[in-house]
């Protein structure tokens, strides 16, 4: 079980927040994974990673 927890923490979620109409990245979007109590802020192009 300890091994499972350690492996789960190594996974990285990456993405980009974009405007639905224009497809442009939304700068500095604030993202939250509530159940994992993690937060991230997108960069100037909307890219983020947890």
Buried (B, 14 or more C-beta within 10 A) or exposed (E): EEEEEEEEEEEEEEEEBBEEEEEEBBEEBEBEEEEEEEEBEBBEEBBBEB
